[in-house]
Amino acid sequence: MPQTQHHAFPDDREARNNPLDILRRVYGYPAFRGRQADVVGSLVSGGDAVVLFPTGAGKSLCFQIPALCRPGVGIVVSPLIALMRDQVEALRQLGVRAAALNSSLSREEFMDVGAVISRGELDLLYVTPERIVTQGFRDMIGNAQIALFAIDEAHCVSQWGHDFRPEYRKLGQLGEIWPGVPRIALTATADPHTRQDIIDRLNLGSARVFTTSFDRPNIAYEIVERDQPRQQLLRFLARHKGSSGIVYCLSRAKVEDTAEWLNRQGIRARAYHAGMDRADREASQDAFLNEEELCLVATVAFGMGIDKPNVRYVAHLDLPGSVEAYYQETGRAGRDGLPSDAWMTYGMADVIQRGRMIDGGASTEDVKRVERAKLNALLGICESAGCRRQAILAHFGEAHGGNCGNCDTCLKPVETWDGTDAAIKALAAVYRTGERFGAGHLIDVLTGVENEKTARFGHTEMPVFGVGRDIPVKTWQSVYRQLLAAGLVNVDHEAFGALRLVPEEARAVFRHEREVRFRKDRPAGPKASRRQSSGAANARSTLEQADGELFEALRAARMGIARELSVPPYVVFPDTTLVAFATERPQDREALLAISGVGQSKLERYGDAFLNVIREHSR
């Protein structure tokens, strides 16, 4: 039910229409960040906007504040019911009149929402893309005044986007059905091609496009070659004791197996995937949102729009399908701006499996071609000897100078070697065996392995047989991955993963017209990092001992309030606000209100409880 108590706005129209006043009084932030003020100003004046901001840059404020400034109800298109629920609850804690329309509502609840809309007593309404273009929704809205339409996760509209959702395609009708109502489309993940597709399909050709840097400097990137991946994962998770994080796997079975295994290792973990019973799936998501120290093992069915700000790590046990997917998923870490880690392990099997998924899909050949290019772009980042951040940002059309100091290749530069002769041998093995075999068999040929298969096909009699005995099998595996990433070979998935030459590119290598350099495999072992390995990415690690003790006391108080209200802890206050409490130690309400993240509604709700904790620890 929409709540009307604690309404955050006075009757004074001038105060209500002042975006900065609303930002300070309702949200408790002293100033807009980056280009937020530009977006807000454009929407308040009635213009359309396309917003391309990274996760954690405050996209929600870009439509919430204009909706509160303009007369009428702001309508937000959101893809997930659980996400709607969390965002609505967070807004209500701020004193904003918010509600959601989705299939989880009873008929009575549905009618109640319609009633408050008709009375003009709602500030923000969240709806699914399936519902918003129906006649039933138009009937419910009736003659109500609409402040704006916000289309969140707008990459879903694009045929090139990594998370294509057909229902979003109909949202281009909004401008025709409700002419004159400003519209805003927002996403954290869009390469130049996807951006244009969003604009075209949503009929936002006249909208202002707002972009900012896609760099997430607080996230440390690490990508490792797969070698006993469970042990590699354990070493990574050992650096994050006491923190929340996500481990992504490609298959549902692997999600369940990994979650069970982590629990046996003493790491509290829960599984999440689309094949689970709905109640179990929701229980896993609720546990992740509400608990401070849980590892959620999930497929990509989890995470879109997740607002939890203190996710300290994201790990991938399998290669995502594109740079966009990787960026979107890793971006769920560190939304609060505190240090966080993105870790991934990968191998040639990932490339083959992903390729089969592309070729076996129902997409058109044009879409499949784009998907293959996106996969190869991600593989290129994995195999790069340069700065990971520089390579990721380049994919989104953003220049970066490299040497970021916060990725594995910058913290411990990768050695390279002249691989031209090795490349010629590897390509020759592909050619001599008829471009019919995968990397495993080709490596057997190169290293002189006599087995049933090499003998049956007569490969033991070929000139290339055994010419690579001086190079370890693991290095040959890396060579073929890097040849694939460099566009010298491709995978024929209809031929069970056989490698084929890219003729013009391979010919230049055979003729010594192109030098090939490979990155050396890293020796097995823990990551070299500037940070301490124990609790490195935890908020409390940035505090002095006394402040750290107060932070833990504040965190315990927050958890008590959250459980009493049945809301996630970060809805009460995020970690960044608790850190400010612990370091600045405000002693009265006025001082508390001056801290970023404390608005008038939260001051009234929770101020005294947190002041009591601070005073107790300041004696």
C-alpha positions in Angstrom: 0.0 0.0 0.0 1.3 3.5 -0.8 2.1 5.4 2.4 1.1 9.0 2.9 2.7 9.7 6.3 6.0 11.4 6.6 5.4 13.1 3.2 8.7 14.9 2.4 7.3 17.9 0.6 5.8 21.2 1.9 2.8 22.8 0.2 5.0 25.7 -0.9 5.3 25.3 -4.7 8.6 27.2 -4.9 10.3 24.8 -2.4 8.8 21.8 -4.2 10.0 22.9 -7.6 13.6 23.5 -6.4 15.7 20.4 -7.4 18.6 21.3 -5.1 16.3 21.9 -2.2 14.7 18.5 -2.7 18.2 16.9 -3.0 19.2 18.3 0.3 16.0 18.0 2.3 14.8 14.6 1.0 17.9 12.7 0.1 20.4 14.5 2.5 23.0 15.2 -0.2 24.7 18.6 -0.3 25.2 18.9 -4.0 24.6 17.1 -7.3 27.4 14.9 -8.7 28.8 15.0 -12.2 26.2 15.8 -14.8 23.2 15.0 -12.6 22.2 18.7 -12.3 22.2 19.0 -16.1 19.9 16.0 -16.6 17.6 17.1 -13.8 17.3 20.6 -15.2 16.6 19.3 -18.7 13.8 17.1 -17.5 12.3 19.6 -15.1 11.9 22.0 -18.1 10.1 19.3 -20.1 12.9 17.9 -22.3 13.6 14.3 -23.2 16.9 12.7 -22.2 19.1 9.7 -22.8 21.4 9.0 -19.8 24.5 6.9 -20.1 26.1 6.8 -16.7 28.0 4.0 -15.0 26.6 2.1 -12.1 26.9 4.1 -8.9 26.8 7.4 -10.7 23.3 8.2 -9.3 21.0 7.6 -12.3 17.9 7.1 -10.2 18.1 10.7 -8.9 18.1 11.9 -12.5 14.4 10.9 -12.8 13.2 10.8 -9.2 14.0 14.5 -8.5 12.4 15.8 -11.7 9.3 13.7 -10.9 9.1 15.3 -7.5 9.6 18.8 -9.0 7.0 18.5 -11.8 3.2 18.2 -11.2 1.7 14.8 -11.5 3.1 11.3 -11.0 6.4 10.1 -12.4 6.1 6.7 -14.1 9.2 4.4 -14.0 9.5 1.4 -16.3 11.5 -1.3 -14.4 12.2 -4.8 -15.5 12.1 -6.8 -12.2 9.4 -7.1 -9.5 11.9 -7.6 -6.7 13.8 -4.5 -7.8 10.6 -2.4 -7.8 9.8 -3.5 -4.3 13.2 -2.5 -3.0 13.2 0.9 -4.7 9.7 1.7 -3.6 10.6 0.8 0.0 13.7 3.0 -0.1 11.7 5.9 -1.4 9.1 5.5 1.3 11.8 5.7 3.9 12.7 9.1 2.4 9.1 10.2 2.8 8.3 9.9 -0.9 4.9 8.6 -1.9 5.8 5.6 -4.1 4.0 2.5 -5.3 4.5 -0.3 -7.8 2.1 -2.1 -10.2 3.1 -5.7 -10.9 1.7 -9.3 -10.8 2.6 -9.7 -7.1 -0.3 -7.4 -6.1 -3.7 -8.6 -5.0 -6.8 -7.2 -6.7 -7.5 -5.1 -3.6 -3.9 -3.7 -3.6 -4.2 -3.0 -7.3 -7.4 -1.0 -6.8 -5.8 0.9 -3.9 -2.9 2.1 -6.1 -5.4 3.2 -8.7 -7.3 5.2 -6.1 -4.3 7.1 -4.8 -3.3 7.9 -8.5 -6.8 9.3 -9.1 -6.6 11.4 -6.0 -3.2 12.8 -7.0 -1.5 11.4 -3.9 1.4 9.5 -5.6 4.8 10.9 -6.5 6.4 7.8 -8.3 4.8 4.7 -9.8 6.9 1.7 -10.9 5.5 -0.5 -13.6 6.8 -3.4 -15.7 7.3 -2.9 -19.5 4.6 -5.5 -20.2 1.9 -3.5 -18.3 2.6 0.1 -19.3 1.4 -0.1 -22.9 -1.8 -2.1 -22.1 -5.3 -0.6 -22.3 -5.8 -1.5 -18.7 -3.0 0.7 -17.6 -4.3 3.6 -19.7 -7.7 3.1 -18.1 -6.2 3.1 -14.6 -4.2 6.3 -15.2 -7.3 7.9 -16.7 -6.9 11.7 -16.7 -4.2 11.8 -14.0 -1.4 14.2 -14.7 1.9 12.5 -15.6 5.2 14.2 -14.6 7.5 12.1 -16.8 8.3 8.6 -18.0 11.6 7.0 -17.0 12.8 3.8 -18.8 15.4 2.2 -16.6 17.8 -0.5 -17.9 17.2 0.9 -21.4 19.8 -1.4 -23.0 17.0 -4.1 -22.9 15.3 -2.3 -25.8 18.2 -2.9 -28.1 18.6 -5.9 -30.4 22.4 -5.4 -29.9 22.1 -5.1 -26.1 23.4 -7.9 -23.9 20.1 -8.5 -22.2 17.6 -8.2 -25.0 13.9 -8.1 -23.8 11.2 -7.9 -26.5 8.7 -6.1 -24.3 10.9 -3.1 -24.1 10.5 -2.6 -27.9 6.9 -1.3 -27.5 8.0 1.5 -25.2 8.7 3.6 -28.3 4.9 4.2 -28.3 4.9 6.2 -25.1 5.6 9.5 -26.9 2.7 8.8 -29.2 0.2 7.8 -26.5 1.2 10.6 -24.1 2.5 13.4 -26.3 4.2 16.2 -24.4 5.3 14.2 -21.4 9.1 14.2 -21.0 10.8 10.8 -21.3 14.2 9.7 -20.0 16.0 6.4 -20.9 18.8 5.3 -18.7 21.5 2.6 -18.8 24.9 1.9 -17.4 25.9 -0.4 -20.3 25.9 0.7 -23.9 28.6 0.7 -26.6 28.1 3.3 -29.4 26.1 0.9 -31.6 23.7 0.0 -28.7 23.3 3.7 -27.8 22.0 4.6 -31.2 19.7 1.5 -31.2 18.2 2.7 -27.9 17.6 6.2 -29.4 16.0 4.8 -32.6 13.8 2.3 -31.0 12.5 4.6 -28.3 11.9 7.4 -30.8 14.2 9.7 -28.8 15.9 11.3 -31.7 15.4 14.8 -30.4 16.5 13.9 -26.8 19.6 15.3 -25.2 22.2 12.6 -24.7 24.1 12.9 -21.4 27.2 10.8 -20.9 30.0 10.7 -18.3 33.0 8.6 -17.8 32.4 4.9 -17.6 35.4 4.5 -15.4 34.9 2.9 -12.0 38.2 3.7 -10.4 37.2 2.0 -7.1 36.9 -1.4 -8.7 40.1 -3.5 -9.0 40.1 -5.8 -12.1 41.8 -9.2 -12.1 41.5 -11.8 -14.8 43.3 -15.1 -14.5 43.8 -18.2 -16.7 41.8 -21.1 -15.4 43.8 -23.5 -13.3 42.0 -25.4 -10.5 39.2 -22.7 -10.5 37.7 -23.7 -7.2 41.0 -23.2 -5.4 41.5 -20.0 -7.3 38.1 -18.8 -6.1 38.8 -19.8 -2.5 42.0 -17.7 -2.5 40.1 -14.8 -3.9 37.3 -15.0 -1.4 39.8 -15.3 1.5 40.4 -11.6 0.9 36.8 -10.7 1.5 35.8 -12.3 4.8 32.9 -10.4 6.4 31.8 -8.9 3.1 28.9 -9.5 0.6 29.6 -10.5 -2.9 28.4 -12.3 -6.0 29.9 -15.3 -7.9 28.6 -15.7 -11.4 28.4 -19.1 -13.2 27.1 -19.9 -16.6 24.9 -22.9 -15.8 22.2 -23.6 -13.2 23.8 -26.8 -12.2 27.2 -25.1 -11.7 25.5 -22.5 -9.5 24.0 -25.1 -7.2 27.2 -27.2 -7.0 29.4 -24.1 -6.3 27.0 -22.8 -3.6 27.0 -26.2 -1.9 30.7 -26.5 -2.1 31.3 -23.0 -0.7 29.1 -23.8 2.3 31.2 -26.9 2.9 34.3 -24.7 2.9 32.8 -22.5 5.6 31.7 -19.7 3.4 28.0 -18.8 3.8 26.5 -19.0 0.3 23.1 -19.2 -1.4 22.2 -20.1 -5.0 20.1 -18.0 -7.4 18.9 -18.9 -10.9 15.8 -18.7 -13.0 15.0 -22.4 -12.7 14.5 -22.3 -9.0 11.2 -22.3 -7.3 10.0 -18.7 -7.1 9.9 -18.7 -3.3 13.4 -20.1 -3.0 14.7 -17.6 -5.5 13.1 -14.7 -3.7 14.5 -16.0 -0.4 18.0 -16.0 -1.8 17.6 -12.5 -3.1 16.2 -11.3 0.2 19.0 -12.9 2.1 21.6 -11.2 -0.1 20.0 -7.8 0.3 19.4 -8.1 4.1 22.5 -9.8 5.3 26.0 -8.3 5.6 28.2 -11.3 4.9 26.7 -13.5 2.2 28.1 -14.9 -1.0 25.4 -15.2 -3.7 26.2 -17.7 -6.4 24.1 -16.9 -9.5 23.5 -17.0 -13.2 23.1 -13.7 -15.0 19.4 -14.0 -14.1 20.4 -12.1 -10.9 21.6 -8.6 -10.5 19.9 -6.2 -13.0 19.3 -3.0 -11.1 20.3 -4.4 -7.7 20.6 -1.4 -5.5 22.8 -2.9 -2.7 25.6 -0.4 -2.5 28.1 -2.4 -0.4 28.7 -5.4 -2.7 32.5 -5.7 -2.1 33.3 -8.3 -4.9 32.0 -9.9 -8.1 33.6 -13.1 -9.3 33.1 -14.9 -12.6 33.8 -18.6 -12.8 32.8 -18.5 -16.5 33.4 -16.0 -19.3 30.4 -13.6 -19.9 29.1 -13.2 -23.4 30.4 -9.7 -24.1 32.3 -6.7 -22.6 28.9 -5.1 -21.9 27.8 -8.1 -19.8 31.1 -8.2 -18.0 31.0 -4.4 -17.3 27.4 -4.6 -16.2 27.9 -7.6 -13.8 31.2 -6.3 -12.3 29.6 -2.9 -11.9 27.3 -4.4 -9.2 30.4 -4.1 -6.9 31.2 -0.9 -5.1 28.2 1.2 -5.9 29.0 3.2 -2.8 32.4 4.2 -4.1 34.5 2.2 -1.6 37.2 -0.2 -2.8 35.8 -3.4 -4.4 37.1 -6.2 -6.6 36.2 -7.8 -9.9 37.8 -11.2 -10.5 37.4 -13.7 -13.3 38.9 -17.0 -14.4 38.6 -18.2 -18.0 39.8 -20.7 -20.6 39.4 -21.9 -24.2 36.4 -24.0 -23.2 34.5 -20.8 -22.3 35.1 -19.5 -25.8 33.8 -22.6 -27.4 30.8 -22.9 -25.2 29.8 -19.3 -25.7 30.2 -19.7 -29.4 27.9 -22.7 -29.4 25.3 -20.7 -27.5 25.5 -17.9 -30.1 25.3 -20.2 -33.1 22.5 -22.3 -31.5 20.4 -19.2 -30.7 17.3 -18.0 -32.6 18.9 -14.6 -33.5 19.4 -13.5 -37.0 22.7 -13.8 -38.7 23.3 -10.1 -38.3 22.8 -10.3 -34.6 24.9 -13.4 -34.3 27.8 -11.7 -36.1 27.6 -8.8 -33.6 27.5 -11.3 -30.7 30.6 -13.1 -32.0 32.4 -9.7 -32.3 31.4 -8.8 -28.7 32.7 -12.2 -27.4 36.0 -11.7 -29.3 36.3 -8.2 -27.8 36.0 -9.6 -24.3 38.5 -12.4 -25.1 40.9 -9.7 -26.3 40.6 -7.9 -22.9 41.3 -11.2 -21.1 44.4 -11.9 -23.2 45.7 -8.3 -23.2 49.1 -7.6 -21.7 48.1 -3.9 -21.2 45.9 -2.1 -18.7 42.5 -3.8 -18.2 40.7 -0.5 -17.5 42.1 1.1 -20.6 40.9 -1.9 -22.7 37.4 -1.9 -21.1 36.9 1.8 -21.5 38.1 1.7 -25.1 35.3 -0.7 -25.9 32.8 2.1 -24.8 34.6 4.7 -26.9 36.4 6.3 -24.0 40.1 7.0 -24.0 42.2 6.2 -21.0 45.9 6.7 -20.5 46.5 3.3 -19.0 48.6 2.5 -16.0 45.5 2.8 -13.8 47.3 1.2 -10.8 44.2 -0.8 -9.9 44.2 -3.9 -12.2 46.3 -7.0 -12.2 48.3 -6.1 -15.3 49.2 -2.7 -13.9 50.0 -3.9 -10.4 52.1 -6.6 -11.8 52.9 -6.0 -15.5 52.7 -9.0 -17.8 55.7 -10.2 -19.7 55.5 -10.8 -23.4 57.5 -12.9 -25.8 58.1 -12.9 -29.5 55.6 -15.6 -30.6 55.9 -15.3 -34.4 57.5 -18.7 -34.9 55.1 -20.4 -32.4 52.2 -18.7 -34.2 53.4 -20.1 -37.5 53.6 -23.6 -36.1 50.2 -23.3 -34.5 48.6 -22.0 -37.7 50.4 -24.6 -39.7 48.9 -27.3 -37.5 45.4 -25.9 -38.2 46.1 -25.8 -42.0 47.8 -29.2 -42.3 45.1 -31.1 -40.4 42.4 -29.7 -42.7 40.9 -27.1 -40.3 38.8 -29.9 -38.8 40.0 -30.1 -35.2 39.9 -28.2 -32.0 42.7 -26.8 -29.9 43.1 -29.9 -27.8 43.9 -32.2 -30.8 46.1 -29.6 -32.4 48.2 -29.3 -29.3 48.6 -33.1 -29.3 49.9 -32.9 -32.8 52.3 -30.0 -32.0 53.7 -31.7 -28.9 54.0 -35.1 -30.6 51.4 -37.1 -28.6 50.9 -40.5 -30.2 47.4 -41.7 -29.5 44.5 -43.3 -31.4 43.3 -40.1 -32.9 46.6 -38.7 -34.1 47.4 -42.1 -35.6 44.0 -42.7 -37.2 44.1 -39.4 -39.1 47.7 -39.9 -40.2 48.8 -36.8 -38.2 51.9 -38.6 -36.8 53.4 -38.6 -40.3 52.9 -34.8 -40.9 55.8 -32.3 -40.8 54.1 -30.4 -38.0 53.9 -33.5 -35.7 56.1 -32.8 -32.6 57.5 -29.5 -33.8 56.2 -27.8 -30.6 57.6 -30.3 -28.0 59.8 -27.5 -26.5 56.7 -25.5 -25.5 54.5 -26.7 -22.6 50.9 -27.7 -23.3 49.6 -24.9 -21.0 51.5 -22.3 -23.1 50.1 -23.8 -26.4 46.6 -23.4 -24.9 47.3 -19.8 -24.3 48.8 -19.4 -27.8 45.5 -20.6 -29.4 43.4 -18.4 -27.1 45.5 -15.4 -28.1 45.4 -16.3 -31.8 41.7 -16.3 -31.5 41.6 -13.0 -29.7 43.9 -11.5 -32.4 41.6 -12.6 -35.2 44.1 -15.0 -36.8 41.8 -18.0 -36.3 38.1 -18.5 -35.5 35.9 -21.3 -34.2 33.6 -23.3 -36.4 31.0 -24.3 -33.9 29.1 -26.4 -36.5 32.2 -28.5 -36.7 32.3 -29.1 -32.9 34.7 -26.3 -32.2 37.2 -26.8 -35.0 39.6 -24.0 -35.5 39.8 -22.3 -39.0 42.3 -19.9 -40.3 41.3 -16.3 -41.1 43.0 -16.4 -44.5 44.4 -12.8 -45.0 45.5 -12.4 -41.4 47.2 -15.8 -41.2 48.9 -15.3 -44.6 50.6 -12.2 -43.3 52.1 -14.2 -40.4 53.2 -17.1 -42.6 55.0 -14.6 -44.8 56.7 -12.9 -41.8 54.9 -9.7 -42.7 53.3 -9.5 -39.2 55.1 -10.0 -35.9 53.1 -11.8 -33.2 53.7 -11.2 -29.5 52.1 -13.3 -26.8 51.6 -12.6 -23.1 53.4 -15.0 -20.8 51.2 -17.1 -18.5 51.4 -15.9 -14.9 52.8 -18.4 -12.4 50.2 -19.8 -10.0 49.8 -17.9 -6.8 47.9 -15.1 -5.1 47.4 -11.7 -6.7 50.0 -9.0 -6.2 48.1 -6.1 -4.7 48.6 -2.8 -3.1 46.0 -3.7 -0.6 46.2 -5.9 2.4 44.6 -9.3 1.8 42.5 -9.5 4.9 39.4 -7.3 4.7 41.0 -5.1 2.1 37.8 -4.0 0.4 35.8 -3.5 3.6 34.6 -0.1 4.7 36.0 -0.6 8.3 39.5 -1.2 6.9 39.7 2.5 6.1 39.1 3.6 9.7 41.3 3.9 12.7 40.7 1.3 15.4 38.5 3.5 17.6 36.4 4.6 14.6 36.3 1.1 13.4 34.8 -0.1 16.7 32.1 2.7 16.4 31.4 1.7 12.8 30.7 -1.9 13.9 28.4 -0.6 16.7 26.6 1.6 14.2 26.3 -1.3 11.8 24.8 -3.4 14.5 22.3 -0.7 15.3 21.4 -0.4 11.6 20.8 -4.1 11.4 18.5 -4.0 14.3 16.4 -1.2 12.8 16.4 -3.0 9.4 15.1 -6.2 10.8 12.4 -4.4 12.8 11.2 -2.7 9.6 11.9 -5.7 7.3 14.1 -3.7 5.0 17.7 -4.1 3.7 20.2 -2.4 6.0 21.4 0.0 3.3 17.9 1.4 3.0 18.3 2.8 6.6 21.8 4.2 5.8 24.6 3.1 3.4 28.1 2.2 4.7 29.4 5.6 3.5 27.1 7.4 5.8 28.0 5.1 8.7 31.7 5.8 8.0 31.0 9.6 8.2 29.1 9.0 11.5 32.1 7.1 12.9 34.7 9.7 11.8 32.8 12.9 12.4 30.9 11.8 15.5 28.0 14.3 15.4 26.5 15.0 18.8 23.2 16.5 18.0 20.5 16.5 15.3 21.8 19.6 13.5 25.3 18.0 13.1 23.7 14.7 12.0 21.7 16.4 9.3 24.8 18.0 7.9 26.2 14.6 7.0 25.7 13.4 3.4 22.9 10.9 3.2 20.8 12.2 6.1 17.6 13.8 4.9 14.8 15.2 7.0 12.7 12.0 7.0 15.5 9.8 8.0 16.6 12.2 10.7 13.2 12.0 12.3 13.0 8.2 11.9 16.5 7.1 13.0 18.4 10.2 14.2 18.1 9.6 17.9 19.0 5.9 17.7 22.3 6.6 16.0 23.1 9.6 18.1 22.7 7.4 21.2 25.3 4.9 19.8 27.7 7.7 18.8 27.4 9.4 22.3 27.9 6.1 24.0 31.2 5.5 22.1 32.4 9.1 22.6 32.5 9.1 26.4 
